[in-house]
Amino acid sequence: MEIKQLTEQIVTLLESKKGKQIKVLNMEGITALADYFILVNAGNKKHSQALADEVTKLLTDNNVELLRENGYREGTWILQDFGSIIVHIFVPEERTYYDLDTMWGDAKIEQQISGAQ
């Protein structure tokens, strides 16, 4: 499956699991870290962990390896590195504090689903 299709599946999954403020950033030509960043807000720490579990299951079912995961235990900002796709799952306060949306403001927004925080 192509990377773009995987990002679309991740967004659909996150939205179905009540993720909010979903944003897909196209990072090509901006950083060598990944082709896409996906940012999403969760309602609380447990919700963050549940979203991370669902994303991991979706991608491993599609033969995409989770290379690195940080922040799962704390649950306030979980970073999942799948190589070409990096998923950032935040509680709203952490997303506001770290403000990756502005930090990577040069990136093209591929998809954005607002919803409540």
DSSP file (Angstrom, degrees, kcal/mol; ACC not computed):
  #  RESIDUE AA STRUCTURE BP1 BP2  ACC     N-H-->O    O-->H-N    N-H-->O    O-->H-N    TCO  KAPPA ALPHA  PHI   PSI    X-CA   Y-CA   Z-CA
    1    1 A M              0   0    0      0, 0.0     2,-0.1     0, 0.0    61,-0.0   0.000 360.0 360.0 360.0 141.1    0.0    0.0    0.0
    2    2 A E     >  -     0   0    0      1,-0.1     4,-2.1     4,-0.0     5,-0.2  -0.344 360.0-117.1 -73.6 155.3    1.3    3.5   -0.8
    3    3 A I  H  > S+     0   0    0      1,-0.2     4,-2.4     2,-0.2     5,-0.2   0.897 114.1  53.8 -59.7 -43.8    2.2    5.9    1.9
    4    4 A K  H  > S+     0   0    0      1,-0.2     4,-2.0     2,-0.2    -1,-0.2   0.902 108.5  49.8 -60.2 -41.4   -0.5    8.4    1.0
    5    5 A Q  H  > S+     0   0    0      1,-0.2     4,-2.2     2,-0.2    -1,-0.2   0.890 109.3  52.3 -64.4 -39.0   -3.1    5.7    1.2
    6    6 A L  H  X S+     0   0    0     -4,-2.1     4,-2.6     2,-0.2    -2,-0.2   0.910 107.2  51.8 -63.5 -41.5   -1.8    4.7    4.6
    7    7 A T  H  X S+     0   0    0     -4,-2.4     4,-2.5     1,-0.2    -1,-0.2   0.913 109.4  50.5 -62.0 -40.2   -2.1    8.3    5.9
    8    8 A E  H  X S+     0   0    0     -4,-2.0     4,-2.3     1,-0.2    -1,-0.2   0.894 110.4  49.2 -63.7 -39.5   -5.7    8.4    4.7
    9    9 A Q  H  X S+     0   0    0     -4,-2.2     4,-2.5     2,-0.2    -2,-0.2   0.893 110.1  51.2 -66.2 -39.1   -6.4    5.2    6.5
   10   10 A I  H  X S+     0   0    0     -4,-2.6     4,-3.1     2,-0.2     5,-0.2   0.933 110.3  48.9 -63.0 -45.1   -4.8    6.5    9.7
   11   11 A V  H  X S+     0   0    0     -4,-2.5     4,-2.7     2,-0.2     5,-0.2   0.926 111.2  49.6 -60.6 -45.4   -6.9    9.7    9.5
   12   12 A T  H  X S+     0   0    0     -4,-2.3     4,-2.2     1,-0.2    -1,-0.2   0.916 113.3  47.2 -59.4 -43.9  -10.1    7.7    9.0
   13   13 A L  H  X S+     0   0    0     -4,-2.5     4,-1.5     2,-0.2    -2,-0.2   0.945 112.2  48.6 -62.4 -49.5   -9.2    5.5   11.9
   14   14 A L  H  <>S+     0   0    0     -4,-3.1     5,-3.3     1,-0.2    -2,-0.2   0.901 112.4  48.9 -60.0 -41.7   -8.4    8.4   14.2
   15   15 A E  H ><5S+     0   0    0     -4,-2.7     3,-1.5     1,-0.2    -1,-0.2   0.904 109.9  51.3 -64.9 -40.8  -11.6   10.2   13.3
   16   16 A S  H 3<5S+     0   0    0     -4,-2.2    -1,-0.2     1,-0.3    -2,-0.2   0.752 108.6  52.7 -68.2 -23.2  -13.6    7.1   13.9
   17   17 A K  T 3<5S-     0   0    0     -4,-1.5    -1,-0.3    -3,-0.2    -2,-0.2   0.104 125.8 -99.8-100.6  20.8  -12.0    6.7   17.4
   18   18 A K  T < 5 +     0   0    0     -3,-1.5    -3,-0.2     1,-0.2     2,-0.2   0.696  64.8 160.7  72.4  22.9  -12.9   10.3   18.3
   19   19 A G      < -     0   0    0     -5,-3.3     2,-0.3    -6,-0.2    -1,-0.2  -0.510  23.8-154.5 -68.0 145.8   -9.5   11.9   17.6
   20   20 A K  E     +A   41   0A   0     21,-2.5    21,-3.4     1,-0.2    95,-0.2  -0.797  60.6  23.2-123.5 163.2   -9.9   15.7   17.2
   21   21 A Q  E    S-     0   0A   0     93,-3.2     2,-0.3    -2,-0.3    93,-0.2   0.896  77.0-173.7  50.8  48.4   -8.0   18.5   15.4
   22   22 A I  E     + B   0 113A   0     91,-1.8    91,-3.1    92,-0.2     2,-0.4  -0.570   6.9 176.9 -78.4 131.8   -6.4   16.0   12.9
   23   23 A K  E     -AB  39 112A   0     16,-2.5    16,-2.9    -2,-0.3     2,-0.5  -0.997  18.9-157.9-139.2 132.3   -3.9   17.4   10.6
   24   24 A V  E     -AB  38 111A   0     87,-3.0    86,-2.6    -2,-0.4    87,-1.1  -0.953  13.6-163.8-109.9 120.8   -1.7   15.7    8.0
   25   25 A L  E     -AB  37 109A   0     12,-3.1    12,-2.1    -2,-0.5     2,-0.8  -0.903  16.1-138.7-107.0 129.4    1.5   17.6    7.0
   26   26 A N  E     -AB  36 108A   0     82,-3.2    82,-1.1    -2,-0.5    10,-0.2  -0.788  22.7-179.9 -84.8 112.4    3.4   16.8    3.9
   27   27 A M    >>  +     0   0    0      8,-3.0     3,-2.4    -2,-0.8     4,-1.8   0.370  30.5 133.0 -98.2   2.6    7.0   17.0    5.0
   28   28 A E  T 34 S+     0   0    0      7,-0.8    80,-0.2     1,-0.3     4,-0.1  -0.341  81.1   9.2 -59.9 130.1    8.7   16.1    1.7
   29   29 A G  T 34 S+     0   0    0      2,-0.3    -1,-0.3     1,-0.1     3,-0.1   0.376 120.6  74.3  81.3  -4.3   11.5   18.6    1.0
   30   30 A I  T <4 S+     0   0    0     -3,-2.4     2,-0.3     1,-0.4    -2,-0.2   0.778 107.0   0.3-105.7 -41.3   11.3   20.0    4.5
   31   31 A T     <  -     0   0    0     -4,-1.8    -1,-0.4     3,-0.3     3,-0.3  -0.990  51.0-138.3-148.1 152.8   12.8   17.3    6.7
   32   32 A A  S    S+     0   0    0     -2,-0.3     3,-0.1     1,-0.2    -4,-0.1   0.451  87.8  89.7 -87.6  -1.3   14.4   13.9    6.2
   33   33 A L  S    S-     0   0    0      1,-0.2     2,-0.3    -6,-0.1    -1,-0.2   0.894 103.4 -29.1 -63.5 -41.8   12.6   12.6    9.2
   34   34 A A        -     0   0    0     -3,-0.3    -3,-0.3    -7,-0.1    -1,-0.2  -0.979  45.8-120.3-167.1 163.8    9.4   11.5    7.4
   35   35 A D  S    S+     0   0    0     49,-1.5    -8,-3.0    -2,-0.3    -7,-0.8   0.809  99.2  25.2 -82.0 -33.3    7.3   12.1    4.4
   36   36 A Y  E     -Ac  26  85A   0     48,-2.3    50,-2.4   -10,-0.2     2,-0.4  -0.991  58.9-161.3-136.0 140.6    4.2   12.8    6.5
   37   37 A F  E     -Ac  25  86A   0    -12,-2.1   -12,-3.1    -2,-0.4     2,-0.5  -0.963  11.7-161.8-109.9 136.3    3.4   14.0   10.0
   38   38 A I  E     -Ac  24  87A   0     48,-2.6    50,-3.5    -2,-0.4     2,-0.4  -0.987   7.2-168.8-118.2 123.3    0.0   13.3   11.4
   39   39 A L  E     +Ac  23  88A   0    -16,-2.9   -16,-2.5    -2,-0.5     2,-0.3  -0.907  11.9 166.9-112.2 138.1   -1.1   15.3   14.4
   40   40 A V  E     - c   0  89A   0     48,-2.0    50,-2.9    -2,-0.4     2,-0.4  -0.997  27.9-132.3-150.7 145.9   -4.2   14.5   16.5
   41   41 A N  E     -Ac  20  90A   0    -21,-3.4   -21,-2.5    -2,-0.3     2,-0.3  -0.805  18.3-161.0 -97.5 141.2   -5.7   15.5   19.8
   42   42 A A        -     0   0    0     48,-3.4   -23,-0.1    -2,-0.4     3,-0.1  -0.814  25.9-122.1-113.0 159.3   -7.0   13.0   22.3
   43   43 A G  S    S-     0   0    0     -2,-0.3     2,-0.3    48,-0.1    48,-0.1   0.818  84.2 -21.8 -71.9 -31.4   -9.4   13.7   25.1
   44   44 A N  S  > S-     0   0    0     46,-0.1     4,-2.3     1,-0.1     5,-0.1  -0.923  80.6 -75.5-163.6-177.8   -7.1   12.4   27.8
   45   45 A K  H  > S+     0   0    0     -2,-0.3     4,-2.4     1,-0.2     5,-0.2   0.910 126.6  49.4 -60.6 -45.3   -4.1   10.2   28.5
   46   46 A K  H  > S+     0   0    0      1,-0.2     4,-2.4     2,-0.2    -1,-0.2   0.900 110.9  50.6 -62.1 -40.4   -6.1    6.9   28.3
   47   47 A H  H  > S+     0   0    0      2,-0.2     4,-2.6     1,-0.2    -1,-0.2   0.906 108.3  53.1 -63.8 -41.2   -7.6    8.1   25.0
   48   48 A S  H  X S+     0   0    0     -4,-2.3     4,-2.5    27,-0.2    -2,-0.2   0.934 110.7  46.9 -57.0 -47.5   -4.1    8.9   23.7
   49   49 A Q  H  X S+     0   0    0     -4,-2.4     4,-2.4     1,-0.2    -1,-0.2   0.894 111.4  50.9 -64.3 -40.4   -2.9    5.4   24.5
   50   50 A A  H  X S+     0   0    0     -4,-2.4     4,-2.2     2,-0.2    -1,-0.2   0.909 110.8  48.8 -64.4 -41.6   -6.0    3.8   22.9
   51   51 A L  H  X S+     0   0    0     -4,-2.6     4,-2.6     2,-0.2    -2,-0.2   0.924 110.8  50.8 -62.6 -43.7   -5.4    5.8   19.7
   52   52 A A  H  X S+     0   0    0     -4,-2.5     4,-2.6     1,-0.2    -2,-0.2   0.915 109.6  50.5 -60.3 -43.4   -1.7    4.8   19.7
   53   53 A D  H  X S+     0   0    0     -4,-2.4     4,-2.3     1,-0.2    -1,-0.2   0.914 111.5  48.1 -60.3 -43.1   -2.7    1.1   20.1
   54   54 A E  H  X S+     0   0    0     -4,-2.2     4,-2.5     2,-0.2    -2,-0.2   0.900 111.8  48.7 -66.3 -41.4   -5.2    1.4   17.2
   55   55 A V  H  X S+     0   0    0     -4,-2.6     4,-2.5     2,-0.2     5,-0.3   0.926 111.4  50.3 -64.5 -43.9   -2.7    3.1   14.9
   56   56 A T  H  X S+     0   0    0     -4,-2.6     4,-2.8    -5,-0.2     5,-0.3   0.923 111.5  48.3 -59.6 -44.6    0.0    0.5   15.7
   57   57 A K  H  X S+     0   0    0     -4,-2.3     4,-2.3    -5,-0.2    -2,-0.2   0.932 111.2  50.4 -62.1 -46.1   -2.5   -2.3   14.9
   58   58 A L  H  X S+     0   0    0     -4,-2.5     4,-0.7     1,-0.2    -2,-0.2   0.932 115.9  40.9 -58.0 -47.7   -3.6   -0.7   11.6
   59   59 A L  H ><>S+     0   0    0     -4,-2.5     5,-2.7     2,-0.2     3,-0.6   0.901 114.1  49.9 -74.0 -39.8    0.0   -0.3   10.4
   60   60 A T  H ><5S+     0   0    0     -4,-2.8     3,-1.7    -5,-0.3    -1,-0.2   0.871 107.0  56.8 -66.1 -33.3    1.4   -3.6   11.6
   61   61 A D  H 3<5S+     0   0    0     -4,-2.3    -1,-0.3    -5,-0.3    -2,-0.2   0.755 107.7  49.7 -64.0 -23.1   -1.6   -5.3    9.9
   62   62 A N  T <<5S-     0   0    0     -4,-0.7    -1,-0.3    -3,-0.6    -2,-0.2   0.082 125.2-105.8-101.4  21.0   -0.4   -3.5    6.7
   63   63 A N  T < 5S+     0   0    0     -3,-1.7     2,-0.5     1,-0.2    -3,-0.2   0.800  75.6 138.6  60.8  33.3    3.2   -4.8    7.3
   64   64 A V      < -     0   0    0     -5,-2.7     2,-0.3    -8,-0.1    -1,-0.2  -0.952  47.6-135.6-109.0 123.3    4.5   -1.4    8.4
   65   65 A E        -     0   0    0     -2,-0.5     2,-0.9    17,-0.1     3,-0.1  -0.554   8.5-127.7 -83.2 137.5    6.9   -1.7   11.3
   66   66 A L        -     0   0    0     -2,-0.3    16,-0.2     1,-0.2     3,-0.1  -0.762  28.3-176.8 -78.1 109.6    6.7    0.6   14.3
   67   67 A L        -     0   0    0     14,-2.4     2,-0.3    -2,-0.9    -1,-0.2   0.851  62.7  -2.8 -79.5 -36.0   10.4    1.8   14.5
   68   68 A R  E     -D   81   0A   0     13,-1.3    13,-3.2    -3,-0.1     2,-0.4  -0.987  55.2-170.0-158.8 143.4   10.1    3.9   17.6
   69   69 A E  E     -D   80   0A   0     -2,-0.3     2,-0.4    11,-0.2    11,-0.2  -0.983  10.4-178.0-140.2 128.9    7.5    5.0   20.1
   70   70 A N  E     +D   79   0A   0      9,-2.4     9,-2.5    -2,-0.4    -2,-0.0  -0.954  60.9  20.4-125.6 145.4    8.0    7.6   22.8
   71   71 A G  S  > S+     0   0    0     -2,-0.4     4,-3.0     7,-0.2     6,-0.4   0.487  72.1 129.1  86.6   4.9    5.7    8.9   25.5
   72   72 A Y  T  4 S+     0   0    0      1,-0.2   -23,-0.1     2,-0.2     6,-0.1   0.926  72.8  49.5 -61.1 -46.0    3.2    6.0   25.6
   73   73 A R  T  4 S+     0   0    0      1,-0.2    -1,-0.2     2,-0.1   -24,-0.1   0.914 116.6  41.2 -61.5 -43.6    3.4    5.6   29.4
   74   74 A E  T  4 S-     0   0    0      3,-0.1    -1,-0.2     1,-0.1    -2,-0.2   0.899  89.8-160.9 -71.9 -40.5    2.9    9.3   30.1
   75   75 A G     <  +     0   0    0     -4,-3.0     3,-0.2     2,-0.2   -27,-0.2   0.503  60.6 103.1  77.1   4.7    0.2    9.5   27.4
   76   76 A T  S    S+     0   0    0      1,-0.3    15,-2.2    -5,-0.3     2,-0.3   0.799  97.2   9.4 -90.3 -29.5    0.3   13.3   27.0
   77   77 A W  E    S- E   0  90A   0     -6,-0.4     2,-0.6    13,-0.2    -1,-0.3  -0.824  72.9-173.0-147.9 106.8    2.3   13.3   23.8
   78   78 A I  E     - E   0  89A   0     11,-3.0    11,-2.9    -2,-0.3     2,-0.5  -0.900   5.3-163.4-104.1 124.1    2.9   10.0   22.1
   79   79 A L  E     -DE  70  88A   0     -9,-2.5    -9,-2.4    -2,-0.6     2,-0.5  -0.934   4.5-171.2-108.0 124.6    5.2   10.0   19.1
   80   80 A Q  E     -DE  69  87A   0      7,-2.8     7,-2.7    -2,-0.5     2,-0.7  -0.972   6.5-159.2-119.1 120.5    5.0    6.9   16.8
   81   81 A D  E     +DE  68  86A   0    -13,-3.2   -14,-2.4    -2,-0.5   -13,-1.3  -0.879  20.9 165.7-104.3 112.1    7.7    6.6   14.1
   82   82 A F        -     0   0    0      3,-2.9     2,-1.2    -2,-0.7     4,-0.1   0.029  56.6-109.2-109.0  23.5    6.7    4.3   11.2
   83   83 A G  S    S+     0   0    0      1,-0.2    -1,-0.1     2,-0.1   -48,-0.1  -0.708 108.7  27.6  89.0 -93.5    9.5    5.5    8.9
   84   84 A S  S    S+     0   0    0     -2,-1.2   -48,-2.3   -50,-0.2   -49,-1.5   0.643 126.0  51.5 -78.0 -14.6    7.8    7.6    6.2
   85   85 A I  E     -c   36   0A   0    -50,-0.2    -3,-2.9   -51,-0.2     2,-0.5  -0.988  63.4-170.5-126.5 129.5    4.9    8.5    8.6
   86   86 A I  E     -cE  37  81A   0    -50,-2.4   -48,-2.6    -2,-0.4     2,-0.5  -0.986  10.8-156.6-118.2 126.8    5.3    9.9   12.1
   87   87 A V  E     -cE  38  80A   0     -7,-2.7    -7,-2.8    -2,-0.5     2,-0.5  -0.888   4.1-165.1-105.8 129.0    2.1   10.1   14.2
   88   88 A H  E     -cE  39  79A   0    -50,-3.5   -48,-2.0    -2,-0.5     2,-0.6  -0.965   4.8-171.6-114.1 116.1    1.9   12.7   17.0
   89   89 A I  E     +cE  40  78A   0    -11,-2.9   -11,-3.0    -2,-0.5     2,-0.3  -0.945  15.6 176.7-112.4 119.7   -0.9   12.0   19.5
   90   90 A F  E     -cE  41  77A   0    -50,-2.9   -48,-3.4    -2,-0.6   -13,-0.2  -0.827  37.4-128.4-120.5 153.4   -1.4   14.8   22.0
   91   91 A V    >>  -     0   0    0    -15,-2.2     4,-1.8    -2,-0.3     3,-0.8  -0.778  50.4-106.0 -83.1 151.4   -3.7   15.9   24.8
   92   92 A P  H 3> S+     0   0    0      0, 0.0     4,-2.4     0, 0.0     5,-0.2   0.826 117.1  55.6 -54.0 -39.1   -4.7   19.4   23.9
   93   93 A E  H 3> S+     0   0    0      1,-0.2     4,-2.3     2,-0.2     5,-0.1   0.895 109.2  47.2 -62.7 -39.5   -2.5   21.2   26.5
   94   94 A E  H <> S+     0   0    0     -3,-0.8     4,-2.8     2,-0.2     5,-0.3   0.888 110.3  51.9 -69.7 -39.2    0.7   19.5   25.2
   95   95 A R  H  X S+     0   0    0     -4,-1.8     4,-2.0     1,-0.2     5,-0.3   0.918 112.3  46.3 -64.0 -41.3   -0.2   20.2   21.5
   96   96 A T  H  < S+     0   0    0     -4,-2.4    -2,-0.2    -5,-0.2    -1,-0.2   0.923 114.1  48.9 -64.3 -43.9   -0.6   23.9   22.4
   97   97 A Y  H  < S+     0   0    0     -4,-2.3    -2,-0.2    -5,-0.2    -1,-0.2   0.940 119.5  34.9 -63.6 -49.7    2.6   24.0   24.4
   98   98 A Y  H  < S-     0   0    0     -4,-2.8    -1,-0.2    -5,-0.1    -2,-0.2   0.747  88.0-162.8 -82.1 -23.7    4.8   22.3   21.8
   99   99 A D    >X  +     0   0    0     -4,-2.0     4,-2.3    -5,-0.3     3,-0.7   0.834  22.0 166.9  47.8  51.1    3.0   23.9   18.9
  100  100 A L  H 3> S+     0   0    0     -5,-0.3     4,-2.5     1,-0.2    -1,-0.1   0.782  70.6  70.2 -63.1 -25.6    4.3   21.7   16.1
  101  101 A D  H 34 S+     0   0    0     -6,-0.3    -1,-0.2     1,-0.2    -2,-0.1   0.902 109.2  32.8 -58.5 -41.0    1.6   23.2   13.9
  102  102 A T  H X4 S+     0   0    0     -3,-0.7     3,-2.0     1,-0.1    -2,-0.2   0.876 113.9  59.4 -81.6 -40.7    3.5   26.4   13.9
  103  103 A M  H 3< S+     0   0    0     -4,-2.3     3,-0.3     1,-0.3    -2,-0.2   0.884 116.2  34.9 -55.8 -40.4    7.0   24.9   14.1
  104  104 A W  T >< S+     0   0    0     -4,-2.5     3,-1.9     1,-0.2    -1,-0.3  -0.132  79.8 133.6-104.9  35.8    6.4   23.0   10.8
  105  105 A G  T <   +     0   0    0     -3,-2.0    -1,-0.2     1,-0.3    -2,-0.1   0.662  62.4  65.7 -62.3 -18.9    4.3   25.8    9.3
  106  106 A D  T 3  S+     0   0    0     -3,-0.3    -1,-0.3    -4,-0.1     2,-0.1   0.644  81.5 102.0 -77.4 -14.0    6.1   25.6    6.0
  107  107 A A  S <  S-     0   0    0     -3,-1.9     2,-0.4     1,-0.1   -80,-0.2  -0.406  81.8-111.3 -72.6 145.3    4.7   22.1    5.4
  108  108 A K  E     -B   26   0A   0    -82,-1.1   -82,-3.2   -80,-0.2     2,-0.8  -0.614  27.2-127.9 -74.3 130.8    1.8   21.7    3.0
  109  109 A I  E     -B   25   0A   0     -2,-0.4   -84,-0.2   -84,-0.2     3,-0.1  -0.734  27.6-179.3 -82.3 112.1   -1.4   20.7    4.8
  110  110 A E  E     -     0   0A   0    -86,-2.6     2,-0.3    -2,-0.8    -1,-0.2   0.849  68.7  -1.4 -79.1 -36.7   -2.6   17.6    3.0
  111  111 A Q  E     -B   24   0A   0    -87,-1.1   -87,-3.0     2,-0.0     2,-0.4  -0.985  60.5-173.1-156.5 143.1   -5.7   17.1    5.2
  112  112 A Q  E     -B   23   0A   0     -2,-0.3     2,-0.5   -89,-0.2   -89,-0.2  -0.970   4.3-178.3-145.2 126.8   -7.3   18.9    8.2
  113  113 A I  E     -B   22   0A   0    -91,-3.1   -91,-1.8    -2,-0.4    -2,-0.0  -0.963   9.5-172.9-125.1 111.3  -10.2   17.8   10.2
  114  114 A S        +     0   0    0     -2,-0.5   -93,-3.2   -93,-0.2   -92,-0.2   0.979  20.8 147.1 -73.4 -84.6  -11.1   20.3   13.0
  115  115 A G        -     0   0    0    -95,-0.2   -95,-0.1   -94,-0.1     2,-0.0  -0.022  64.2 -44.3  67.7 174.6  -13.7   19.1   15.3
  116  116 A A              0   0    0      1,-0.1   -95,-0.2   -96,-0.1     0, 0.0  -0.326 360.0 360.0 -71.7 159.2  -13.7   20.1   19.0
  117  117 A Q              0   0    0    -97,-0.1   -97,-0.2   -96,-0.0    -1,-0.1   0.505 360.0 360.0 -70.4 360.0  -10.5   19.9   20.9
